[in-house]
Amino acid sequence: MGLLNTFDMLEELLAQNQFELLPPNEEKKEIRLVYLMNDAVESFLVFKEAKMTGFYEEGYEGSVDATLKRDKDRYILAVLCGDSMVTIFFQRLEFEYMLYDYGEIGHFWVRGYEYLRQLEYKIAILQDKWKYLGDTYCTEREQWLVKLAGFPPLSYGCYPSAPKKYIVPKEHLWVPDEEGIKVLEEIAAEAEDMSLVHSLKTYRKYASECVSNPVLARVMAKWIAVKLHRKSHAKTIDILMRKFRHAGAVYPKRKYDEASMEKYKLIMDAARKRKMELKKEGRETVILREEPFITARDSIEFHVYLMIWREGRLNRMVDIETFALPGDDSVAHQVEQR
């Protein structure tokens, strides 16, 4: 995908029944329409020299019927959302975006093998970023990692990061893409994990058969998925996690107002202190954070998590410790055995 055409982007959103406006900036005569919002990207279509009439129902979810026409030196967009009609008059439509560091982001919505669920989540948001914005907004490393979207053992079918009700079903979920398998093959080879390399070559061998045999496709994906949480393949997963951290690290972290940043620093400091305590005990940990959007309202609050490795007989698991502000300057520290 090359340069983005804003009117094509608008058409794409409306075709998907997506129409979420932010409060108008009357001083600048701007109205922002959410384009793609996730932990990697905050982006908008911006109606310039704009004014709005009618009634916009915030939080509306349902079908959208829209018409766009040109009238002399301006455009007119009329959008029917259920029983509500809103009309936007504007002269230009521009694209605005911010790319953020998602490598250390974590959400712990589903229990069990959380470190693999974090990978599933990062693959999903990276795929959305690439799908909606294209190669221009993705580094070469990201363009390589996004191929894992075609690797079913790390999909929501095996390690969903969100509850089922929030998952958008994917067509041909269990059918692998040979390029996706090859990415993990390369990482396993880097880890000198030849047992997994051999298994992945077998998986790739049957990839074409999986297209016409859904039972085989599911069985093969589950077979590889089980291997990914075995202790014997830990180095491969560690390298993959590190590659996602490095991929996100080329982008800036979100910055909030001064008061919020001071509170967030308290939480981060508490988590780092705990990390050092655990290090002295010989425990390995990873710090991940959960943070709200900058330019749009959402329900996420700032939390910091310690993901603490725990070895079972065969499997590699984690315990989760959560750090957050309970409403004052003290940090709430919650330990969850997973």
LOTOR-571685 format. One record per atom (N, C-alpha, C): residue in one letter; x, y, z. Coordinates in steps of 0.1 Angstrom, whole numbers, padded with zeros to 4 digits, always signed. Example, Ala and Ser with C-alpha at 12.3 -4.5 7.8 and 13.67 -1.06 7.14 Angstrom:
LOTOR-571685
A+0132-0057+0078
A+0123-0045+0078
A+0132-0033+0078
S+0128-0022+0071
S+0137-0011+0071
S+0129+0000+0079
***
This chain:
LOTOR-571685
M+0009-0012+0000
M+0000+0000+0000
M+0009+0012+0000
G+0006+0022-0009
G+0014+0034-0010
G+0008+0045-0001
L+0008+0057-0007
L+0002+0069+0000
L-0013+0067+0002
L-0018+0071+0013
L-0032+0069+0016
L-0041+0080+0010
N-0052+0076+0005
N-0062+0085+0000
N-0073+0086+0010
T-0074+0099+0015
T-0083+0100+0027
T-0098+0097+0024
F-0102+0100+0011
F-0116+0097+0008
F-0118+0082+0006
D-0108+0075+0002
D-0109+0060+0001
D-0110+0055+0016
M-0102+0061+0025
M-0102+0057+0039
M-0116+0059+0045
L-0122+0071+0042
L-0135+0074+0047
L-0145+0064+0042
E-0144+0061+0029
E-0154+0051+0023
E-0152+0037+0030
E-0140+0034+0033
E-0137+0021+0039
E-0144+0020+0053
L-0142+0031+0061
L-0148+0031+0074
L-0163+0030+0074
L-0169+0038+0065
L-0184+0038+0065
L-0189+0025+0060
A-0182+0018+0051
A-0186+0005+0046
A-0186-0005+0057
Q-0177-0003+0067
Q-0176-0012+0079
Q-0185-0008+0090
N-0194+0002+0088
N-0203+0008+0098
N-0196+0014+0110
Q-0184+0020+0106
Q-0176+0026+0117
Q-0177+0042+0115
F-0183+0048+0126
F-0184+0062+0125
F-0184+0068+0140
E-0171+0070+0145
E-0169+0075+0158
E-0162+0088+0158
L-0170+0099+0162
L-0165+0112+0161
L-0159+0116+0175
L-0149+0124+0175
L-0144+0131+0188
L-0151+0144+0189
P-0152+0150+0201
P-0158+0163+0202
P-0151+0173+0193
P-0159+0181+0185
P-0153+0191+0176
P-0144+0201+0183
N-0134+0205+0175
N-0125+0216+0180
N-0130+0228+0173
E-0139+0236+0179
E-0146+0247+0173
E-0136+0258+0170
E-0125+0260+0178
E-0116+0271+0176
E-0108+0268+0163
K-0104+0256+0160
K-0097+0253+0148
K-0106+0248+0137
K-0119+0248+0139
K-0129+0243+0129
K-0125+0230+0124
E-0122+0220+0133
E-0119+0207+0130
E-0128+0197+0136
I-0130+0186+0129
I-0138+0175+0135
I-0130+0162+0132
R-0127+0154+0142
R-0119+0142+0140
R-0128+0129+0140
L-0126+0121+0130
L-0133+0108+0129
L-0122+0097+0132
V-0125+0088+0142
V-0115+0078+0145
V-0113+0069+0133
Y-0100+0066+0129
Y-0097+0057+0119
Y-0092+0044+0124
L-0081+0044+0130
L-0075+0032+0137
L-0070+0035+0150
M-0075+0029+0161
M-0070+0031+0174
M-0066+0018+0181
N-0054+0017+0184
N-0049+0005+0192
N-0037+0009+0199
D-0030+0000+0206
D-0018+0003+0213
D-0006+0008+0205
A-0007+0005+0192
A+0004+0009+0183
A+0001+0022+0175
V-0012+0025+0173
V-0015+0036+0165
V-0027+0044+0171
E-0027+0057+0170
E-0039+0065+0172
E-0040+0074+0159
S-0051+0071+0151
S-0052+0078+0138
S-0066+0083+0136
F-0067+0094+0128
F-0080+0100+0125
F-0080+0106+0111
L-0093+0106+0106
L-0096+0115+0095
L-0101+0128+0100
V-0095+0139+0096
V-0098+0152+0101
V-0105+0160+0091
F-0117+0164+0094
F-0125+0173+0085
F-0121+0187+0089
K-0115+0194+0078
K-0110+0208+0080
K-0120+0218+0076
E-0119+0230+0083
E-0128+0241+0080
E-0143+0235+0080
A-0145+0228+0092
A-0157+0220+0093
A-0167+0225+0103
K-0180+0222+0100
K-0190+0225+0110
K-0200+0213+0109
M-0207+0211+0120
M-0216+0199+0121
M-0230+0203+0125
T-0240+0198+0119
T-0254+0200+0123
T-0260+0186+0125
G-0272+0187+0132
G-0279+0174+0135
G-0275+0169+0148
F-0278+0156+0151
F-0275+0150+0164
F-0266+0138+0162
Y-0255+0138+0169
Y-0245+0127+0168
Y-0247+0119+0181
E-0251+0106+0180
E-0253+0097+0191
E-0240+0090+0195
E-0233+0095+0206
E-0221+0090+0210
E-0223+0075+0214
G-0213+0066+0210
G-0214+0052+0214
G-0223+0044+0206
Y-0229+0050+0195
Y-0238+0042+0186
Y-0231+0030+0180
E-0237+0019+0180
E-0232+0007+0173
E-0244+0001+0165
G-0242+0001+0152
G-0252-0004+0143
G-0249+0000+0129
S-0258-0002+0120
S-0256+0002+0106
S-0255+0017+0104
V-0247+0020+0094
V-0245+0034+0090
V-0248+0036+0076
D-0256+0046+0073
D-0259+0049+0059
D-0254+0064+0056
A-0245+0065+0047
A-0239+0078+0044
A-0239+0082+0030
T-0239+0095+0027
T-0238+0100+0014
T-0228+0112+0014
L-0220+0113+0004
L-0210+0124+0003
L-0212+0131-0010
K-0212+0144-0010
K-0213+0151-0023
K-0205+0164-0022
R-0202+0169-0034
R-0194+0182-0035
R-0204+0193-0039
D-0203+0204-0031
D-0211+0216-0034
D-0202+0228-0035
K-0198+0232-0047
K-0189+0243-0050
K-0176+0241-0043
D-0173+0249-0032
D-0159+0248-0026
D-0159+0239-0013
R-0170+0232-0011
R-0170+0224+0001
R-0177+0210-0002
Y-0174+0201+0008
Y-0180+0188+0008
Y-0191+0187+0018
I-0201+0178+0016
I-0212+0176+0025
I-0213+0161+0028
L-0211+0157+0040
L-0212+0143+0044
L-0224+0142+0053
A-0234+0134+0049
A-0246+0132+0057
A-0246+0117+0061
V-0247+0115+0074
V-0246+0102+0080
V-0259+0099+0088
L-0265+0088+0085
L-0277+0083+0092
L-0273+0071+0101
C-0273+0073+0114
C-0270+0063+0124
C-0282+0059+0132
G-0289+0049+0127
G-0302+0045+0134
G-0312+0056+0131
D-0317+0062+0141
D-0327+0073+0140
D-0321+0087+0140
S-0308+0087+0141
S-0301+0100+0142
S-0294+0104+0129
M-0295+0117+0125
M-0288+0122+0113
M-0278+0133+0117
V-0266+0131+0112
V-0256+0142+0114
V-0250+0146+0101
T-0248+0159+0099
T-0243+0163+0086
T-0230+0172+0089
I-0219+0169+0082
I-0207+0176+0083
I-0203+0183+0070
F-0202+0196+0071
F-0197+0204+0060
F-0182+0207+0062
F-0174+0205+0051
F-0160+0206+0053
F-0154+0209+0039
Q-0141+0215+0040
Q-0134+0219+0028
Q-0123+0209+0024
R-0117+0203+0034
R-0106+0193+0032
R-0107+0181+0041
L-0102+0170+0037
L-0102+0158+0046
L-0087+0154+0047
E-0081+0154+0059
E-0067+0151+0061
E-0066+0139+0070
F-0054+0133+0070
F-0051+0121+0078
F-0041+0126+0089
E-0044+0122+0101
E-0036+0125+0113
E-0033+0112+0120
Y-0020+0111+0124
Y-0017+0098+0131
Y-0005+0100+0140
M-0005+0091+0150
M+0006+0090+0160
M+0009+0075+0161
L+0022+0072+0160
L+0027+0058+0162
L+0034+0057+0175
Y+0030+0047+0183
Y+0036+0046+0196
Y+0043+0032+0199
D+0051+0032+0209
D+0058+0020+0213
D+0048+0010+0219
Y+0046-0001+0213
Y+0037-0011+0218
Y+0045-0024+0223
G+0058-0023+0222
G+0066-0035+0226
G+0065-0039+0240
E+0062-0029+0249
E+0061-0032+0264
E+0047-0031+0269
I+0038-0032+0260
I+0023-0031+0264
I+0019-0045+0267
G+0010-0046+0277
G+0005-0059+0281
G-0010-0058+0286
H-0018-0067+0283
H-0032-0068+0288
H-0034-0082+0293
F-0039-0083+0305
F-0041-0097+0311
F-0056-0099+0313
W-0063-0102+0302
W-0077-0104+0302
W-0081-0118+0303
V-0072-0127+0299
V-0075-0141+0299
V-0063-0149+0306
R-0067-0158+0315
R-0057-0165+0323
R-0050-0177+0315
G-0038-0180+0319
G-0031-0192+0313
G-0022-0188+0302
Y-0009-0192+0304
Y+0001-0189+0294
Y+0000-0175+0288
E+0000-0165+0298
E-0002-0151+0294
E+0008-0146+0285
Y+0021-0151+0286
Y+0031-0146+0277
Y+0028-0149+0262
L+0022-0160+0260
L+0018-0163+0246
L+0006-0155+0241
R-0003-0152+0251
R-0014-0143+0247
R-0010-0129+0244
Q+0001-0125+0251
Q+0007-0111+0247
Q+0012-0111+0233
L+0018-0122+0229
L+0023-0123+0215
L+0011-0123+0205
E+0000-0131+0208
E-0012-0130+0200
E-0017-0116+0198
Y-0017-0109+0209
Y-0022-0095+0209
Y-0014-0086+0201
K-0001-0087+0202
K+0008-0078+0194
K+0008-0082+0180
I+0007-0094+0176
I+0005-0098+0162
I-0007-0092+0156
A-0018-0092+0164
A-0031-0087+0160
A-0031-0072+0157
I-0025-0065+0167
I-0025-0050+0165
I-0015-0046+0154
L-0004-0054+0152
L+0005-0051+0142
L-0002-0053+0128
Q-0010-0064+0128
Q-0017-0067+0115
Q-0026-0056+0111
D-0034-0051+0121
D-0043-0040+0119
D-0035-0027+0114
K-0024-0025+0120
K-0016-0013+0116
K-0012-0015+0102
W-0007-0026+0098
W-0002-0029+0084
W-0014-0029+0075
K-0025-0035+0079
K-0036-0036+0070
K-0042-0022+0067
Y-0044-0014+0077
Y-0050-0001+0075
Y-0041+0010+0070
L-0028+0009+0074
L-0019+0020+0071
L-0008+0016+0060
G-0005+0004+0059
G+0004-0001+0049
G+0019-0001+0052
D+0027-0005+0042
D+0041-0006+0045
D+0048+0007+0049
T+0043+0018+0044
T+0049+0031+0046
T+0050+0034+0061
Y+0041+0029+0069
Y+0040+0032+0083
Y+0045+0020+0092
C+0051+0010+0085
C+0057-0001+0092
C+0072-0003+0088
T+0080-0006+0098
T+0094-0008+0095
T+0096-0022+0088
E+0108-0024+0083
E+0110-0037+0077
E+0109-0049+0087
R+0113-0046+0099
R+0111-0057+0110
R+0096-0060+0112
E+0088-0049+0112
E+0074-0051+0114
E+0067-0058+0102
Q+0072-0055+0090
Q+0066-0062+0078
Q+0070-0076+0078
W+0081-0080+0085
W+0085-0094+0086
W+0076-0101+0097
L+0075-0094+0109
L+0068-0100+0120
L+0053-0102+0117
V+0047-0093+0109
V+0033-0093+0106
V+0029-0105+0099
K+0038-0112+0093
K+0035-0125+0086
K+0030-0135+0095
L+0033-0134+0108
L+0029-0143+0118
L+0014-0143+0120
A+0007-0133+0114
A-0008-0133+0114
A-0013-0145+0107
G-0005-0151+0098
G-0008-0163+0091
G-0003-0176+0098
F+0000-0175+0111
F+0005-0186+0119
F-0005-0190+0129
P-0014-0199+0126
P-0025-0203+0136
P-0022-0207+0150
P-0010-0213+0152
P-0007-0216+0166
P-0005-0204+0175
L-0003-0192+0170
L-0002-0180+0178
L-0014-0171+0175
S-0025-0177+0171
S-0038-0169+0168
S-0047-0170+0180
Y-0058-0163+0180
Y-0068-0164+0190
Y-0074-0178+0191
G-0073-0186+0181
G-0078-0200+0182
G-0071-0208+0192
C-0058-0205+0195
C-0050-0212+0205
C-0047-0204+0218
Y-0044-0191+0216
Y-0040-0183+0228
Y-0047-0170+0227
P-0060-0169+0228
P-0067-0156+0227
P-0063-0147+0238
S-0061-0134+0235
S-0057-0124+0245
S-0069-0118+0251
A-0081-0119+0245
A-0093-0112+0249
A-0104-0123+0250
P-0114-0120+0259
P-0126-0129+0260
P-0133-0131+0246
K-0139-0142+0245
K-0145-0146+0232
K-0155-0135+0226
K-0162-0129+0235
K-0172-0119+0231
K-0166-0107+0224
Y-0153-0105+0226
Y-0147-0093+0220
Y-0139-0097+0207
I-0139-0109+0204
I-0131-0114+0192
I-0139-0113+0179
V-0133-0107+0169
V-0139-0107+0156
V-0135-0119+0148
P-0144-0128+0145
P-0140-0141+0139
P-0133-0139+0126
K-0123-0147+0124
K-0114-0146+0112
K-0118-0158+0102
E-0120-0155+0090
E-0122-0166+0080
E-0109-0174+0078
H-0111-0187+0077
H-0100-0196+0075
H-0089-0194+0086
L-0094-0194+0099
L-0086-0192+0110
L-0074-0202+0111
W-0078-0215+0108
W-0068-0226+0110
W-0059-0228+0098
V-0061-0222+0087
V-0053-0224+0075
V-0040-0216+0077
P-0028-0223+0077
P-0015-0216+0078
P-0010-0209+0065
D-0003-0199+0067
D+0004-0193+0056
D+0019-0197+0057
E+0024-0202+0046
E+0038-0208+0046
E+0048-0197+0050
E+0045-0185+0047
E+0055-0174+0051
E+0054-0172+0066
G+0042-0173+0072
G+0041-0172+0086
G+0049-0183+0094
I+0048-0195+0088
I+0055-0206+0094
I+0070-0204+0093
K+0074-0199+0081
K+0088-0196+0079
K+0094-0186+0088
V+0087-0176+0092
V+0092-0166+0102
V+0095-0173+0115
L+0086-0182+0120
L+0089-0188+0133
L+0101-0199+0131
E+0101-0205+0119
E+0113-0214+0116
E+0126-0206+0118
E+0127-0194+0112
E+0139-0186+0113
E+0142-0183+0128
I+0132-0180+0135
I+0135-0176+0149
I+0139-0189+0157
A+0133-0200+0155
A+0137-0212+0161
A+0151-0216+0157
A+0155-0214+0145
A+0169-0217+0141
A+0178-0207+0148
E+0174-0195+0150
E+0183-0185+0157
E+0185-0190+0171
A+0174-0196+0177
A+0175-0201+0191
A+0182-0215+0191
E+0186-0220+0180
E+0192-0233+0179
E+0182-0244+0185
D+0170-0242+0183
D+0159-0251+0187
D+0155-0260+0175
M+0164-0270+0173
M+0163-0278+0161
M+0151-0287+0161
S+0147-0291+0173
S+0135-0299+0175
S+0122-0292+0169
L+0121-0279+0173
L+0110-0271+0169
L+0111-0268+0154
V+0123-0265+0149
V+0125-0263+0135
V+0120-0275+0127
H+0123-0287+0131
H+0119-0299+0124
H+0104-0300+0124
S+0097-0297+0136
S+0083-0298+0137
S+0076-0287+0128
L+0082-0276+0127
L+0077-0265+0118
L+0078-0269+0103
K+0089-0275+0100
K+0091-0280+0086
K+0080-0290+0082
T+0076-0298+0092
T+0065-0308+0090
T+0052-0300+0088
Y+0050-0290+0096
Y+0038-0282+0096
Y+0037-0275+0082
R+0048-0270+0077
R+0048-0263+0064
R+0046-0273+0053
K+0050-0285+0055
K+0048-0296+0045
K+0034-0298+0042
Y+0026-0298+0053
Y+0011-0301+0052
Y+0003-0288+0050
A+0009-0276+0049
A+0002-0264+0049
A-0009-0264+0037
S-0005-0268+0025
S-0014-0268+0014
S-0026-0277+0016
E-0024-0289+0023
E-0034-0298+0025
E-0045-0292+0035
C-0040-0283+0044
C-0049-0277+0054
C-0059-0268+0048
V-0057-0264+0036
V-0067-0255+0029
V-0080-0263+0027
S-0079-0275+0023
S-0091-0283+0020
S-0095-0293+0031
N-0087-0293+0041
N-0089-0303+0052
N-0089-0295+0066
P-0101-0290+0070
P-0101-0282+0082
P-0098-0289+0095
V-0101-0302+0095
V-0098-0310+0107
V-0082-0311+0108
L-0076-0314+0097
L-0061-0315+0097
L-0055-0301+0101
A-0061-0291+0096
A-0056-0277+0098
A-0056-0274+0113
R-0067-0277+0120
R-0069-0275+0134
R-0059-0284+0142
V-0059-0296+0139
V-0050-0306+0146
V-0036-0302+0146
M-0031-0298+0134
M-0017-0294+0132
M-0014-0281+0140
A-0023-0272+0139
A-0021-0259+0147
A-0020-0261+0162
K-0029-0270+0167
K-0029-0273+0181
K-0017-0280+0185
W-0012-0289+0176
W+0000-0297+0179
W+0012-0287+0181
I+0014-0277+0172
I+0025-0268+0173
I+0022-0259+0185
A+0010-0255+0188
A+0007-0245+0199
A+0011-0251+0212
V+0009-0264+0214
V+0013-0270+0227
V+0028-0270+0229
K+0035-0271+0218
K+0050-0271+0218
K+0055-0257+0223
L+0047-0247+0220
L+0052-0233+0222
L+0052-0230+0237
H+0045-0237+0245
H+0046-0234+0260
H+0054-0245+0267
R+0061-0253+0260
R+0070-0263+0266
R+0083-0256+0270
K+0089-0260+0281
K+0101-0254+0286
K+0112-0256+0276
S+0112-0267+0269
S+0122-0270+0259
S+0123-0260+0247
H+0112-0252+0245
H+0112-0243+0234
H+0112-0228+0240
A+0116-0226+0252
A+0115-0213+0258
A+0124-0203+0251
K+0136-0207+0247
K+0145-0197+0241
K+0139-0191+0228
T+0132-0200+0220
T+0125-0195+0208
T+0115-0184+0211
I+0107-0186+0222
I+0096-0177+0225
I+0103-0164+0231
D+0114-0166+0239
D+0120-0154+0244
D+0126-0145+0233
I+0131-0151+0223
I+0137-0143+0211
I+0125-0136+0204
L+0114-0143+0202
L+0103-0137+0196
L+0097-0125+0204
M+0096-0127+0217
M+0092-0116+0225
M+0101-0104+0224
R+0114-0107+0224
R+0124-0096+0223
R+0123-0089+0210
K+0120-0096+0199
K+0119-0090+0186
K+0107-0080+0185
F+0096-0084+0192
F+0085-0075+0193
F+0088-0062+0201
R+0096-0064+0212
R+0100-0053+0220
R+0108-0043+0212
H+0117-0049+0204
H+0126-0040+0196
H+0118-0034+0185
A+0108-0041+0179
A+0100-0035+0169
A+0092-0023+0174
G+0087-0024+0186
G+0079-0013+0192
G+0088-0001+0196
A+0101-0005+0200
A+0109+0005+0207
A+0114+0017+0198
V+0112+0015+0184
V+0116+0026+0175
V+0106+0038+0176
Y+0095+0036+0182
Y+0084+0046+0183
Y+0084+0052+0197
P+0079+0064+0199
P+0079+0070+0212
P+0068+0064+0221
K+0070+0066+0234
K+0060+0062+0244
K+0050+0073+0245
R+0038+0070+0249
R+0028+0080+0251
R+0032+0089+0262
K+0029+0102+0261
K+0032+0112+0271
K+0019+0119+0275
Y+0016+0120+0288
Y+0004+0125+0293
Y+0007+0139+0300
D-0004+0144+0306
D-0001+0157+0313
D+0008+0154+0325
E+0013+0165+0331
E+0024+0164+0341
E+0019+0157+0353
A+0006+0160+0358
A+0001+0153+0370
A+0000+0138+0368
S-0005+0134+0356
S-0007+0120+0353
S+0007+0113+0352
M+0017+0120+0346
M+0030+0114+0345
M+0036+0111+0358
E+0034+0120+0368
E+0039+0119+0381
E+0033+0106+0388
K+0020+0104+0386
K+0014+0093+0392
K+0018+0080+0386
Y+0020+0080+0372
Y+0024+0068+0365
Y+0038+0065+0369
K+0046+0075+0372
K+0060+0072+0376
K+0060+0065+0389
L+0051+0068+0398
L+0050+0061+0411
L+0048+0046+0409
I+0039+0043+0400
I+0035+0029+0397
I+0047+0022+0391
M+0054+0028+0381
M+0066+0022+0374
M+0077+0020+0384
D+0079+0030+0393
D+0090+0028+0403
D+0087+0016+0412
A+0074+0015+0417
A+0071+0004+0425
A+0073-0010+0418
A+0070-0010+0406
A+0072-0023+0398
A+0087-0026+0396
R+0095-0016+0394
R+0109-0018+0392
R+0116-0022+0405
K+0111-0016+0416
K+0116-0020+0429
K+0113-0035+0432
R+0101-0039+0429
R+0097-0053+0431
R+0105-0062+0421
K+0108-0058+0409
K+0116-0065+0400
K+0130-0068+0405
M+0136-0058+0411
M+0149-0060+0417
M+0149-0069+0429
E+0138-0069+0437
E+0137-0078+0448
E+0136-0093+0443
L+0128-0095+0432
L+0127-0108+0427
L+0140-0113+0420
K+0147-0103+0414
K+0160-0107+0408
K+0170-0112+0418
K+0170-0106+0430
K+0179-0111+0441
K+0175-0125+0445
E+0162-0129+0443
E+0158-0142+0446
E+0160-0152+0435
G+0166-0147+0424
G+0168-0155+0412
G+0156-0157+0403
R+0146-0149+0405
R+0134-0150+0396
R+0135-0140+0384
E+0132-0145+0372
E+0132-0137+0360
E+0118-0131+0358
T+0118-0118+0354
T+0106-0111+0353
T+0106-0102+0340
V+0094-0098+0336
V+0092-0089+0325
V+0082-0078+0329
I+0085-0066+0327
I+0076-0055+0331
I+0068-0051+0318
L+0055-0051+0320
L+0046-0046+0309
L+0037-0036+0315
R+0032-0027+0306
R+0023-0016+0311
R+0010-0016+0303
E+0000-0011+0309
E-0013-0009+0302
E-0017+0005+0303
E-0020+0012+0292
E-0021+0026+0293
E-0033+0031+0284
P-0039+0042+0288
P-0050+0048+0280
P-0046+0055+0268
F-0055+0057+0259
F-0052+0065+0247
F-0049+0080+0250
I-0043+0087+0242
I-0040+0101+0244
I-0051+0109+0239
T-0056+0107+0227
T-0065+0116+0220
T-0080+0112+0219
A-0083+0101+0226
A-0097+0096+0226
A-0100+0089+0239
R-0112+0090+0244
R-0115+0084+0256
R-0117+0069+0255
D-0112+0062+0265
D-0114+0048+0266
D-0115+0044+0281
S-0117+0031+0283
S-0119+0027+0297
S-0107+0021+0304
I-0096+0021+0296
I-0083+0016+0301
I-0077+0026+0311
E-0072+0021+0322
E-0064+0029+0332
E-0050+0024+0332
F-0041+0033+0337
F-0027+0029+0337
F-0024+0019+0348
H-0019+0008+0343
H-0014-0003+0352
H+0000-0007+0348
V+0007-0013+0357
V+0020-0020+0354
V+0019-0034+0359
Y+0024-0043+0351
Y+0024-0057+0354
Y+0038-0063+0355
L+0040-0071+0364
L+0052-0080+0364
L+0048-0094+0360
M+0054-0098+0350
M+0052-0112+0345
M+0064-0120+0350
I+0061-0129+0359
I+0072-0136+0366
I+0072-0151+0361
W+0083-0155+0356
W+0084-0168+0350
W+0084-0179+0361
R+0076-0190+0358
R+0075-0201+0367
R+0076-0214+0359
E+0085-0222+0363
E+0088-0235+0356
E+0080-0246+0362
G+0072-0253+0353
G+0066-0265+0357
G+0074-0277+0353
R+0069-0289+0354
R+0077-0301+0349
R+0080-0301+0334
L+0069-0298+0327
L+0071-0297+0312
L+0068-0283+0307
N+0060-0276+0313
N+0055-0263+0308
N+0061-0251+0314
R+0061-0240+0307
R+0066-0227+0312
R+0054-0218+0315
M+0053-0214+0327
M+0041-0206+0331
M+0045-0193+0337
V+0036-0184+0340
V+0039-0171+0347
V+0029-0168+0358
D+0034-0161+0368
D+0026-0155+0378
D+0025-0140+0374
I+0014-0133+0378
I+0012-0119+0374
I+0011-0111+0387
E+0019-0100+0388
E+0017-0090+0399
E+0013-0077+0393
T+0003-0071+0398
T-0003-0059+0393
T+0000-0047+0402
F+0004-0035+0395
F+0006-0023+0403
F-0003-0012+0397
A-0010-0005+0406
A-0019+0006+0402
A-0021+0015+0413
L-0027+0027+0410
L-0030+0037+0420
L-0044+0035+0425
P-0047+0033+0438
P-0060+0030+0443
P-0068+0043+0445
G-0063+0055+0441
G-0070+0067+0443
G-0062+0077+0451
D-0051+0073+0456
D-0042+0083+0463
D-0028+0080+0459
D-0018+0085+0466
D-0004+0084+0462
D+0002+0071+0466
S-0005+0062+0472
S+0001+0049+0475
S-0002+0039+0463
V+0007+0030+0461
V+0005+0021+0450
V-0001+0008+0455
A-0012+0004+0449
A-0018-0009+0452
A-0010-0020+0445
H-0007-0030+0452
H+0002-0041+0447
H-0006-0054+0449
Q-0010-0060+0438
Q-0018-0072+0438
Q-0011-0084+0432
V-0010-0095+0439
V-0004-0107+0433
V-0014-0117+0429
E-0013-0122+0417
E-0023-0132+0412
E-0015-0144+0408
Q-0019-0155+0414
Q-0013-0168+0410
Q-0020-0173+0398
R-0013-0176+0387
R-0020-0180+0375
R-0017-0195+0372
***
